[in-house]
Amino acid sequence: MASRRHERADRKGKAAPPAGERAAEAASWPRLLPFAALVVATFLAYRPAWHGGLLWDDAAHVTRPHLRTVGGLLRIWLEPGATQQYYPLTHSAFWLQSRLWGDETLGSHLVGIALHLLAALLLYAGLRRLEVPGALLSAAVFALHPVQVESVAWLSELKNTLSGTLFFGAALAYLGFDRGRRRGAYALALGLFVLGLLAKTVVAVLPVALLAALWWRRGRLEARRDVLPLVPFVLLGLSAGLLTAWVEKRFVIGGLSVHFGLDPPERVLLAGKAFWFYLGKLAWPADLVFLYPRWEISRGASTAWLFPAGVALLFVAAWAVRERWRGPLAALVFFGAALLPALGFVDIYPFRFSFVADHFQYLACAGPIALACGVAAAWSGRLGEAPRRALAASAVLLCGVLALLSSRQSRIYADAETLWRATVERNPSCWLAWNNLGVLALERGNDGEAERLFSEALRLNPGYEAALNNAGFVLARRGRAGEAIGYYERALAVWPAYPDAHVNLGNALFVTGKPGEAVGHYEKAIAQRPDLLEPRNNLALALVATGRPAEAAAHFESALGLARERGLAPLATQIEGHLARCREGRPLVEPGP
């Protein structure tokens, strides 16, 4: 009998596992079911946005055709300004996606959801390593909470989901280093941290998060053991922050006159109000808007100081109970540190439109979520069997409700028009939304509707340079180039280096018989954006009209090179014709509006 059993095992290639191992394997499957359910629930919650199109700013983030080459990838890394922001790892991810599936958005949305889910699972692993109760519930709430929809469903915020994954991965690796002091774990943590900074600079708050976590676990911090190893992280984070600030000022805002008009006391008021706003949306995620109404901050308001005073009292209370309960202080420190870049102490470009946005708290929300779920889990451990089951059922119900809310919120990211109409429905004063609806009407050829929408945007904000430029464009396209000139000039009074307005003003001057004046505006546009093709071609046309064909030929050649580089064969053929006529001394066609 024994020989037969051996013979049977040999034919199968291996012996059957012992009964104890089979029982352990069988017992492990139920443990995986909650994770499988979380994966399915997360992807289904974002199902309405799977095929979502390009939204506001997406076209500037998704890799443009002329960068979809190996040379373009090098420019992403080596040339600040080649992309919307200098986050080269994020834009490398966009570059890779453009090579894999071109302009299709399904793959990009699925990647964003997968990264968000991975961030949640890494959060779970980190909380487990810290022995924080309720780690799985924390991960599920982080994954399914509707305030996360803006970061996951909006393609531009790949920088959030990618950097978030690297943030939690680096934190997990560092906690492993803290336990065993292995150099490999430290190197892994530092490497993931650097990659995270290259995805989005908010990852720089990791040292603060780690110190808060280590203090929570041990009740004290030691300079040699806890602080000194994080010095390289701090220095790298500060360097990345300074670089981002320079790039933002030089390439994003440029010469645009953005004045937030906040003095130091008003910035404190803004920070206090924003702090409570984000906590409020976490606790009660109702009336979420892509762009919230922009607050008026005034220190003269009677209740204005209640917000920062409340924040201060919250931290004082957490400090007072730290000996008995360290959780609140650790969670608040993490929350405040992760929100700090968006609280108003420094100016960032989105403050033009709103002082708050859901995607600003993508990482920060993990602190309050972990605290709340940890309290619930610790409390349930003191209950009897029946109450514990009821509480577990309540947790499942909570996750289901959050998933449904996220699914409903995801629907507004289906396409640009749905997004902007949902925005003006909840925030009628959003001049940016009215302007962008006008752009969509313009693209459909509905010039009358576009003119009405641009007028509404300008009624709400008479100094909005994009709406001024667009209003001028629609007038020029309707044969009223003379009227358009005034709008372009007003746009340039707000932003003297506005490339599009210079191009459009040049065109309007050209068609109204002033090619000499048009030349200067084309040259200014090219000085700001050397990669623009239209003003190079039109500058050449204007130079020919002013009797300078030799100079014109050089610009035609530059425009021809750009057209060929970008695969614009019909346009290249047209420019070749212009170049030939220029050299032969024949008349050329004037530019359009």
C-alpha positions as CSV (number, residue, x, y, z in Angstrom):
1,M,0.0,0.0,0.0
2,A,2.8,2.4,0.8
3,S,4.5,1.8,-2.5
4,R,1.3,2.5,-4.4
5,R,0.8,5.8,-2.5
6,H,4.3,6.8,-3.4
7,E,3.8,5.8,-7.0
8,R,0.6,7.9,-7.1
9,A,2.3,10.9,-5.7
10,D,5.1,10.6,-8.2
11,R,2.7,10.5,-11.1
12,K,1.0,13.8,-9.9
13,G,4.4,15.4,-9.5
14,K,4.1,16.2,-5.8
15,A,2.8,14.8,-2.6
16,A,-0.5,16.0,-1.2
17,P,-0.1,18.8,1.4
18,P,-0.7,17.8,5.0
19,A,-4.2,18.2,6.4
20,G,-3.1,21.1,8.6
21,E,-1.8,23.1,5.6
22,R,-5.0,22.3,3.7
23,A,-7.1,23.7,6.6
24,A,-4.9,26.8,6.8
25,E,-5.3,27.4,3.1
26,A,-9.1,27.0,3.3
27,A,-9.2,29.3,6.3
28,S,-7.3,32.0,4.4
29,W,-9.9,32.4,1.7
30,P,-12.5,34.1,3.8
31,R,-9.9,36.7,4.8
32,L,-9.4,37.6,1.2
33,L,-13.1,38.2,0.5
34,P,-13.3,41.7,2.0
35,F,-10.3,42.8,-0.2
36,A,-11.9,41.3,-3.3
37,A,-15.1,43.1,-2.4
38,L,-13.2,46.3,-2.0
39,V,-11.6,45.9,-5.4
40,V,-15.0,45.3,-7.1
41,A,-16.7,48.1,-5.2
42,T,-14.1,50.6,-6.0
43,F,-14.1,49.9,-9.8
44,L,-17.9,49.8,-9.8
45,A,-18.1,53.1,-7.9
46,Y,-16.2,54.8,-10.7
47,R,-18.0,53.0,-13.5
48,P,-19.8,56.2,-14.7
49,A,-16.4,57.8,-15.3
50,W,-14.7,54.9,-17.1
51,H,-15.2,56.5,-20.5
52,G,-15.1,60.1,-19.4
53,G,-13.6,62.5,-21.9
54,L,-11.1,65.3,-21.5
55,L,-12.1,67.9,-19.0
56,W,-10.7,71.3,-17.8
57,D,-6.9,71.3,-18.1
58,D,-6.8,67.7,-19.3
59,A,-5.6,68.7,-22.7
60,A,-2.6,70.4,-21.2
61,H,-1.7,67.4,-19.0
62,V,-2.3,64.5,-21.4
63,T,0.8,64.3,-23.5
64,R,0.4,66.4,-26.6
65,P,1.1,64.8,-30.0
66,H,4.5,66.6,-30.5
67,L,5.8,65.1,-27.2
68,R,4.8,61.5,-27.9
69,T,8.3,60.5,-29.0
70,V,11.5,59.5,-27.2
71,G,12.7,63.0,-27.7
72,G,9.5,64.3,-26.2
73,L,10.0,62.1,-23.1
74,L,13.5,63.6,-22.7
75,R,11.9,67.1,-22.9
76,I,9.4,66.1,-20.2
77,W,12.4,65.4,-17.8
78,L,14.9,68.0,-18.9
79,E,12.8,71.0,-20.0
80,P,10.6,72.7,-17.4
81,G,7.7,74.3,-19.2
82,A,7.4,71.5,-21.8
83,T,4.4,70.2,-19.8
84,Q,1.8,72.0,-17.7
85,Q,3.6,71.4,-14.5
86,Y,7.1,70.0,-13.8
87,Y,6.0,66.6,-12.4
88,P,8.1,64.5,-14.8
89,L,7.1,61.1,-13.4
90,T,3.4,62.0,-13.7
91,H,3.9,63.2,-17.3
92,S,6.0,60.2,-18.1
93,A,3.0,58.1,-17.1
94,F,0.8,60.2,-19.4
95,W,3.4,59.8,-22.1
96,L,3.4,56.0,-21.7
97,Q,-0.4,55.9,-21.8
98,S,-0.4,58.0,-25.0
99,R,1.9,55.4,-26.6
100,L,-0.3,52.5,-25.4
101,W,-3.8,53.7,-26.4
102,G,-3.4,57.1,-27.9
103,D,-6.3,59.5,-27.2
104,E,-8.7,56.8,-25.8
105,T,-9.5,57.6,-22.2
106,L,-10.7,54.3,-20.9
107,G,-7.3,52.9,-20.2
108,S,-6.2,56.1,-18.4
109,H,-9.3,56.1,-16.2
110,L,-8.8,52.4,-15.2
111,V,-5.1,53.2,-14.4
112,G,-6.2,56.1,-12.1
113,I,-8.7,53.8,-10.3
114,A,-6.2,51.1,-9.9
115,L,-3.6,53.5,-8.5
116,H,-6.2,54.9,-6.1
117,L,-7.1,51.3,-5.0
118,L,-3.4,50.5,-4.5
119,A,-3.0,53.6,-2.4
120,A,-5.8,52.4,-0.2
121,L,-4.3,49.0,0.2
122,L,-0.9,50.4,1.1
123,L,-2.7,52.6,3.6
124,Y,-4.2,49.4,5.1
125,A,-0.7,47.8,5.2
126,G,0.8,50.8,6.9
127,L,-2.0,51.0,9.5
128,R,-1.6,47.2,10.2
129,R,2.1,47.6,10.7
130,L,1.4,50.4,13.2
131,E,-1.2,48.2,14.8
132,V,-4.0,50.8,14.3
133,P,-7.4,49.2,14.8
134,G,-9.9,49.2,11.9
135,A,-7.2,49.3,9.2
136,L,-9.4,47.6,6.6
137,L,-12.3,49.9,7.3
138,S,-10.0,52.9,7.0
139,A,-8.8,51.7,3.6
140,A,-12.3,51.0,2.4
141,V,-13.5,54.5,3.4
142,F,-10.4,56.1,1.8
143,A,-11.1,54.2,-1.4
144,L,-14.9,54.8,-1.6
145,H,-15.4,58.3,0.0
146,P,-16.9,60.7,-2.5
147,V,-14.4,63.5,-1.8
148,Q,-11.9,61.3,-3.6
149,V,-13.9,61.3,-6.9
150,E,-12.3,64.5,-8.1
151,S,-8.9,63.0,-7.8
152,V,-9.8,59.7,-9.4
153,A,-12.3,60.6,-12.1
154,W,-10.4,63.7,-13.4
155,L,-7.5,62.6,-15.6
156,S,-5.3,65.6,-14.7
157,E,-5.3,64.4,-11.1
158,L,-3.3,61.3,-12.0
159,K,-0.6,63.2,-10.1
160,N,-2.7,62.7,-6.9
161,T,-3.3,58.9,-7.3
162,L,0.3,58.2,-8.5
163,S,1.9,60.3,-5.8
164,G,-0.5,58.9,-3.2
165,T,0.5,55.4,-4.1
166,L,4.2,56.3,-3.8
167,F,3.6,58.2,-0.5
168,F,1.9,55.3,1.2
169,G,4.5,52.9,-0.3
170,A,7.4,55.0,1.0
171,A,5.7,55.2,4.5
172,L,5.3,51.4,4.6
173,A,8.9,50.9,3.6
174,Y,10.1,53.4,6.2
175,L,8.1,51.7,8.9
176,G,9.8,48.5,7.9
177,F,13.1,50.2,8.3
178,D,12.2,51.6,11.7
179,R,11.5,48.0,12.9
180,G,14.6,46.3,11.6
181,R,17.0,49.2,10.7
182,R,17.9,47.5,7.5
183,R,19.6,49.7,4.9
184,G,17.7,48.2,2.0
185,A,14.4,49.2,3.6
186,Y,15.7,52.7,4.1
187,A,16.9,52.9,0.5
188,L,13.5,51.7,-0.7
189,A,11.7,54.3,1.3
190,L,13.9,57.1,0.1
191,G,13.7,56.0,-3.5
192,L,9.9,55.8,-3.4
193,F,9.8,59.2,-1.7
194,V,11.9,60.8,-4.5
195,L,9.6,59.2,-7.1
196,G,6.7,60.6,-5.2
197,L,8.1,64.1,-5.3
198,L,8.6,63.7,-9.1
199,A,4.9,62.9,-9.3
200,K,3.6,65.7,-7.0
201,T,5.3,67.8,-4.4
202,V,2.7,67.2,-1.7
203,V,4.6,64.0,-0.9
204,A,7.1,66.3,0.9
205,V,4.9,66.1,4.0
206,L,5.9,62.4,4.5
207,P,8.6,63.2,7.2
208,V,5.9,64.9,9.3
209,A,3.5,62.0,8.8
210,L,6.1,59.5,9.8
211,L,7.1,61.4,13.0
212,A,3.5,61.6,14.0
213,A,3.0,57.9,13.4
214,L,6.2,57.0,15.3
215,W,5.2,59.3,18.2
216,W,1.8,57.7,18.3
217,R,3.3,54.2,18.5
218,R,5.9,54.9,21.1
219,G,4.7,58.0,22.9
220,R,8.0,59.8,22.4
221,L,10.6,60.7,19.7
222,E,14.4,60.4,19.9
223,A,16.6,62.7,17.9
224,R,19.1,60.0,16.8
225,R,16.6,57.2,16.2
226,D,13.6,59.1,14.8
227,V,14.6,62.5,13.6
228,L,18.1,62.2,12.1
229,P,17.2,59.5,9.5
230,L,14.5,61.8,8.1
231,V,16.8,64.8,7.5
232,P,17.5,63.7,3.9
233,F,13.7,63.4,3.3
234,V,13.2,66.9,4.7
235,L,15.9,68.5,2.5
236,L,14.7,66.7,-0.6
237,G,11.1,67.8,0.1
238,L,12.1,71.4,0.6
239,S,14.1,71.4,-2.6
240,A,11.2,70.0,-4.5
241,G,8.9,72.6,-3.0
242,L,11.1,75.4,-4.0
243,L,11.4,74.0,-7.6
244,T,7.7,73.7,-7.9
245,A,7.1,77.2,-6.7
246,W,9.6,78.5,-9.3
247,V,8.0,76.5,-12.1
248,E,4.5,77.6,-11.0
249,K,5.5,81.3,-11.1
250,R,7.6,81.1,-14.3
251,F,5.5,78.8,-16.5
252,V,2.0,78.4,-15.0
253,I,1.1,81.9,-13.9
254,G,3.8,83.7,-15.9
255,G,3.1,87.4,-16.2
256,L,-0.6,86.9,-15.3
257,S,-1.6,89.5,-12.7
258,V,-3.1,87.2,-10.1
259,H,-3.9,89.2,-6.9
260,F,-5.5,87.4,-4.1
261,G,-5.4,90.5,-1.9
262,L,-4.9,88.7,1.4
263,D,-2.7,90.1,4.1
264,P,-1.3,87.7,6.8
265,P,-4.3,87.9,9.2
266,E,-6.7,87.2,6.4
267,R,-4.6,84.2,5.4
268,V,-5.0,82.9,8.9
269,L,-8.7,83.4,8.6
270,L,-8.7,81.5,5.2
271,A,-6.7,78.6,6.7
272,G,-9.1,78.2,9.6
273,K,-12.1,78.2,7.4
274,A,-10.6,75.8,4.9
275,F,-9.5,73.4,7.7
276,W,-13.1,73.1,8.9
277,F,-14.4,73.0,5.4
278,Y,-12.4,69.8,4.6
279,L,-13.3,68.2,7.9
280,G,-17.0,69.0,7.2
281,K,-16.9,67.5,3.7
282,L,-15.3,64.3,5.2
283,A,-18.0,64.0,7.8
284,W,-20.9,64.9,5.6
285,P,-20.1,64.7,1.8
286,A,-23.1,66.6,0.5
287,D,-23.2,69.3,-2.2
288,L,-19.8,68.4,-3.6
289,V,-18.8,70.8,-6.5
290,F,-16.0,70.7,-9.0
291,L,-15.4,74.4,-8.2
292,Y,-16.8,75.8,-5.0
293,P,-17.9,79.4,-4.6
294,R,-14.9,81.6,-3.9
295,W,-15.1,83.0,-0.4
296,E,-14.8,86.7,0.6
297,I,-12.2,86.8,3.4
298,S,-12.5,89.8,5.7
299,R,-11.1,90.1,9.2
300,G,-13.9,92.6,9.9
301,A,-16.6,89.9,9.8
302,S,-17.9,89.2,13.3
303,T,-17.6,85.4,13.1
304,A,-14.4,85.3,10.9
305,W,-12.1,84.5,13.8
306,L,-14.2,81.6,15.1
307,F,-12.7,79.3,12.5
308,P,-9.0,79.6,13.3
309,A,-9.9,79.8,17.0
310,G,-11.7,76.5,16.7
311,V,-8.7,74.9,15.0
312,A,-6.5,76.2,17.8
313,L,-8.8,74.8,20.5
314,L,-9.0,71.5,18.7
315,F,-5.2,71.1,18.7
316,V,-5.1,72.3,22.4
317,A,-7.6,69.7,23.3
318,A,-5.7,66.9,21.5
319,W,-2.5,68.0,23.2
320,A,-4.2,68.0,26.6
321,V,-5.3,64.3,26.3
322,R,-2.1,63.1,24.6
323,E,-1.0,61.2,27.7
324,R,-4.1,59.1,27.7
325,W,-5.0,59.1,24.0
326,R,-2.4,60.0,21.3
327,G,-4.6,59.3,18.3
328,P,-6.3,62.7,17.9
329,L,-3.1,64.7,18.0
330,A,-1.3,62.4,15.6
331,A,-4.3,62.5,13.2
332,L,-4.6,66.3,13.4
333,V,-0.9,66.8,12.8
334,F,-1.0,64.6,9.7
335,F,-4.2,66.3,8.4
336,G,-2.9,69.8,8.9
337,A,0.6,69.1,7.4
338,A,-0.9,67.4,4.3
339,L,-3.3,70.3,3.8
340,L,-0.7,73.0,4.6
341,P,0.2,73.8,0.9
342,A,-3.5,74.4,0.1
343,L,-4.6,76.4,3.2
344,G,-3.8,79.8,1.8
345,F,-0.4,80.6,3.5
346,V,1.1,80.6,0.0
347,D,-0.6,81.5,-3.3
348,I,-1.4,78.8,-5.8
349,Y,-3.0,79.3,-9.2
350,P,-6.4,77.5,-8.4
351,F,-7.1,80.1,-5.8
352,R,-8.2,82.3,-8.7
353,F,-11.3,80.3,-9.0
354,S,-11.9,78.9,-5.5
355,F,-9.9,78.7,-2.2
356,V,-10.9,75.0,-1.7
357,A,-11.2,71.9,-3.8
358,D,-11.9,68.3,-3.0
359,H,-8.6,67.0,-4.6
360,F,-6.6,69.2,-2.2
361,Q,-7.3,66.7,0.6
362,Y,-6.6,63.5,-1.2
363,L,-3.8,62.5,1.2
364,A,-4.8,64.5,4.1
365,C,-8.2,62.8,4.6
366,A,-6.4,59.6,5.6
367,G,-5.6,61.0,9.0
368,P,-9.2,61.7,10.2
369,I,-10.4,58.6,8.5
370,A,-7.9,56.4,10.3
371,L,-8.8,58.1,13.6
372,A,-12.6,57.6,13.2
373,C,-12.3,54.0,12.0
374,G,-9.8,53.2,14.7
375,V,-12.1,54.5,17.4
376,A,-15.0,52.5,16.0
377,A,-13.0,49.3,15.8
378,A,-11.5,49.8,19.3
379,W,-15.0,50.4,20.7
380,S,-16.4,47.4,19.0
381,G,-13.8,45.2,20.6
382,R,-15.3,45.9,24.0
383,L,-18.8,44.8,23.0
384,G,-20.4,41.4,23.0
385,E,-20.8,39.2,20.0
386,A,-24.2,40.5,18.8
387,P,-23.3,44.2,19.1
388,R,-20.0,43.5,17.3
389,R,-21.9,41.9,14.4
390,A,-24.3,44.8,14.3
391,L,-21.4,47.2,14.2
392,A,-19.7,45.2,11.4
393,A,-22.9,45.3,9.4
394,S,-23.1,49.1,9.9
395,A,-19.5,49.4,8.6
396,V,-20.5,47.4,5.5
397,L,-23.6,49.6,5.1
398,L,-21.5,52.7,5.4
399,C,-19.1,51.5,2.7
400,G,-22.1,50.8,0.5
401,V,-23.5,54.2,0.9
402,L,-20.1,55.8,0.2
403,A,-19.8,53.8,-2.9
404,L,-23.2,54.8,-4.1
405,L,-22.4,58.5,-3.4
406,S,-19.1,58.2,-5.3
407,S,-20.9,56.6,-8.2
408,R,-23.4,59.4,-8.4
409,Q,-20.6,62.0,-8.1
410,S,-18.6,60.2,-10.8
411,R,-21.4,60.8,-13.3
412,I,-20.6,64.5,-13.6
413,Y,-17.2,63.6,-15.0
414,A,-18.6,61.8,-18.0
415,D,-17.8,64.8,-20.3
416,A,-16.9,68.5,-20.1
417,E,-20.4,69.8,-20.8
418,T,-21.9,67.6,-18.0
419,L,-19.2,68.8,-15.6
420,W,-19.7,72.5,-16.3
421,R,-23.5,72.4,-16.3
422,A,-23.4,70.6,-12.9
423,T,-21.0,73.2,-11.7
424,V,-23.1,76.2,-12.7
425,E,-26.2,74.5,-11.2
426,R,-24.5,74.3,-7.8
427,N,-22.3,77.4,-8.1
428,P,-24.0,79.9,-10.5
429,S,-21.3,82.5,-9.8
430,C,-18.6,80.3,-11.3
431,W,-17.4,82.5,-14.2
432,L,-14.9,79.9,-15.3
433,A,-17.7,77.4,-15.9
434,W,-19.7,79.9,-18.0
435,N,-16.7,80.6,-20.1
436,N,-15.9,77.0,-20.6
437,L,-19.5,76.3,-21.7
438,G,-19.0,79.1,-24.2
439,V,-15.9,77.4,-25.5
440,L,-17.9,74.2,-26.0
441,A,-20.6,76.1,-27.9
442,L,-17.9,77.7,-30.0
443,E,-16.6,74.3,-30.9
444,R,-20.1,73.2,-32.0
445,G,-20.3,76.3,-34.3
446,N,-23.0,77.9,-32.2
447,D,-21.5,81.4,-32.1
448,G,-24.6,83.1,-30.8
449,E,-24.8,80.8,-27.7
450,A,-21.1,81.2,-27.2
451,E,-21.3,85.0,-27.2
452,R,-24.1,84.9,-24.6
453,L,-22.1,82.5,-22.4
454,F,-19.0,84.6,-22.6
455,S,-21.0,87.7,-21.8
456,E,-22.3,86.0,-18.6
457,A,-18.8,85.0,-17.6
458,L,-17.7,88.7,-18.1
459,R,-20.7,89.9,-16.1
460,L,-19.5,87.9,-13.2
461,N,-15.8,88.7,-13.7
462,P,-15.2,91.6,-16.1
463,G,-11.5,91.1,-15.8
464,Y,-11.3,87.5,-16.7
465,E,-8.8,87.5,-19.5
466,A,-9.8,84.1,-21.1
467,A,-13.4,85.2,-21.5
468,L,-12.3,88.6,-22.9
469,N,-10.1,86.8,-25.5
470,N,-12.9,84.3,-26.3
471,A,-15.5,87.0,-26.6
472,G,-13.2,88.8,-29.0
473,F,-12.7,85.6,-31.0
474,V,-16.4,84.9,-31.5
475,L,-16.9,88.5,-32.6
476,A,-14.0,88.3,-35.1
477,R,-15.4,85.0,-36.4
478,R,-18.8,86.7,-37.0
479,G,-17.1,89.3,-39.1
480,R,-16.7,92.0,-36.4
481,A,-12.9,92.1,-36.1
482,G,-12.9,95.8,-35.3
483,E,-15.1,95.2,-32.2
484,A,-12.9,92.2,-31.3
485,I,-9.8,94.3,-31.0
486,G,-11.1,96.1,-27.9
487,Y,-11.7,92.7,-26.1
488,Y,-8.2,91.5,-27.0
489,E,-6.6,94.7,-25.7
490,R,-8.5,94.4,-22.4
491,A,-7.4,90.8,-22.0
492,L,-3.7,91.9,-22.6
493,A,-4.2,94.7,-20.0
494,V,-4.9,91.9,-17.5
495,W,-2.2,89.5,-18.7
496,P,0.4,91.3,-21.0
497,A,2.1,88.0,-21.9
498,Y,-1.1,86.2,-22.9
499,P,0.0,84.3,-26.0
500,D,-3.5,83.5,-27.4
501,A,-4.7,87.1,-27.1
502,H,-1.5,88.3,-28.9
503,V,-2.2,85.9,-31.7
504,N,-5.9,86.8,-32.0
505,L,-5.2,90.6,-31.8
506,G,-2.5,90.2,-34.5
507,N,-5.0,88.4,-36.7
508,A,-7.7,91.1,-36.1
509,L,-5.2,93.9,-36.9
510,F,-4.1,92.0,-40.0
511,V,-7.6,91.6,-41.4
512,T,-8.5,95.2,-40.6
513,G,-5.6,96.4,-42.7
514,K,-2.9,96.9,-40.0
515,P,-0.3,94.2,-40.7
516,G,2.5,96.3,-39.4
517,E,0.9,96.4,-35.9
518,A,0.1,92.7,-36.2
519,V,3.8,91.8,-36.5
520,G,4.6,92.9,-33.0
521,H,1.8,90.8,-31.4
522,Y,2.9,87.7,-33.3
523,E,6.4,88.2,-32.1
524,K,5.3,88.6,-28.5
525,A,3.3,85.4,-28.8
526,I,6.3,83.5,-30.2
527,A,8.5,84.9,-27.4
528,Q,6.2,83.4,-24.8
529,R,5.4,80.1,-26.6
530,P,8.1,79.2,-29.2
531,D,6.2,76.0,-29.9
532,L,3.2,77.8,-31.3
533,L,2.7,77.2,-35.0
534,E,-0.1,79.6,-36.0
535,P,1.7,82.9,-35.0
536,R,4.9,81.8,-36.9
537,N,2.9,81.3,-40.1
538,N,0.9,84.4,-39.6
539,L,3.9,86.5,-38.7
540,A,5.4,85.4,-42.1
541,L,2.2,86.5,-43.8
542,A,2.3,89.9,-42.1
543,L,6.0,90.4,-42.9
544,V,5.2,89.8,-46.6
545,A,2.4,92.3,-46.4
546,T,4.8,94.9,-45.0
547,G,7.4,94.3,-47.7
548,R,9.8,92.1,-45.8
549,P,9.7,88.8,-47.7
550,A,13.3,87.7,-46.8
551,E,12.3,87.7,-43.1
552,A,9.0,86.1,-43.9
553,A,10.7,83.1,-45.6
554,A,12.6,82.2,-42.4
555,H,9.4,82.1,-40.4
556,F,7.6,80.1,-43.0
557,E,10.5,77.5,-42.8
558,S,10.1,77.4,-39.0
559,A,6.4,76.9,-39.3
560,L,6.9,74.2,-41.9
561,G,9.3,72.3,-39.6
562,L,6.7,72.5,-36.7
563,A,3.9,71.2,-38.9
564,R,6.0,68.3,-40.2
565,E,7.2,67.4,-36.7
566,R,3.5,67.2,-35.5
567,G,2.4,65.2,-38.5
568,L,0.1,68.0,-39.9
569,A,0.4,67.1,-43.5
570,P,-2.4,69.3,-44.9
571,L,-1.1,72.3,-43.0
572,A,2.5,71.6,-44.1
573,T,1.4,71.5,-47.7
574,Q,-0.3,74.9,-47.2
575,I,2.8,76.4,-45.6
576,E,4.9,75.1,-48.5
577,G,2.6,76.9,-50.8
578,H,3.0,80.1,-48.9
579,L,6.8,79.7,-48.9
580,A,6.9,79.1,-52.6
581,R,4.7,82.2,-53.3
582,C,6.8,84.3,-50.9
583,R,10.0,83.3,-52.9
584,E,8.3,84.0,-56.2
585,G,6.9,87.3,-55.1
586,R,3.2,86.3,-55.5
587,P,0.5,87.6,-53.2
588,L,-0.5,85.5,-50.1
589,V,-3.7,84.7,-48.3
590,E,-4.4,86.6,-45.1
591,P,-4.9,84.8,-41.8
592,G,-8.4,84.2,-40.4
593,P,-9.9,85.6,-37.2
